[in-house]
Structure formats: structure tokens, C-alpha cells
Amino acid sequence: MKIRNHEKVELCCDIADAMLNLDGYHIQMVTDEHGNESYNDDDQDRFNLIYGAVMEILEDARERANNE
């Protein structure tokens, strides 16, 4: 199955968000002066770590599929 880059990014974000919510730690959101919500610094770091791992898994799977 081929997915476009923006679909891969969206999938990685969805998986990272789900894993972050399942890990049992309280997630702290912050709201900026414009009303935009985001994770606090520690939770953003956790999200980025998970996102990177998921992206790496997808890239490895793509490379294996292309080599077959």
C-alpha cells in the first residue's frame, strides 16, 4: 500500500497521540495568548519521541517492501 507523505505524517501523529494518551501519565496542555492549545514541554518531548519511533518503523517497512 502506498501512502502519500502528508498521510504518513497524519498517521504518525494519530498513533503518537494515541500512545501518549495510553501511557498512564497525566498530559498537561497549555494555551497561548491566541487560544491555541499545545502540550507542555515535557509532554511535547514525549510526543516527539513516540512520533519519531513510529515514523522510523513506517520508513523501515517501506524500505523492506521496496526491496522485495
N, C-alpha and C positions, 0 to 999 in steps of 0.2 A: 504494500500500500504506500503510495506517495502522498505526503502531506507538504503543503507549502510552508515556507519559513514562518509566516505570521500565525499559521495554525499550530506549528510546533511550539512557538513561544507561548501562545494561549494555553495549550495543553500543559506545558511545563508549569505555568503559573497556577493553573487549576489544581494540578497534582500537588505542587508545593504548598498551596493554601490549604488543601485538604489535610495533608500530612502535618502541617503546623497546628491545625485545629485538633488533630487526633493525638498529639504527643503528650497531652496532660498538663502542659504549662499554661498559666494564665497569659493571655495575649493582651497587651496594652496598646490601645490605639491613641494617637494624638491628632488633634485638629488644629490646622494652621489658621492664620488670620483671615483666610479666604474661605474657610469652611471645608477644606479638603482634608479627608481622613487618611492616615497612613499608620504603619506600625511604628512603635518606638524604636530606638536604635538597636537594642538587643534583639527584639523580635524581627527587625528587618535583616539583621545579620543571620539569624536562624533561617528566615525565608530564603535569603540568597544562597546559603549553604545547601539547603534542600533543592532549590531550583537548579543549582549547578550540577548536583548529583543526578537529577532527573534528566537534564539536558545531555550530560555525558552518556548516560545509559541509552538514550534515544540515538545519539550520534554513533555509538558503538554498534547498535543494532542496525542502523542504516549502512554503515561500512561493511558489516558482515553480509547483509543482504545484497549489497552491490558486488561483493567478491564471490558470490555463489553463481 
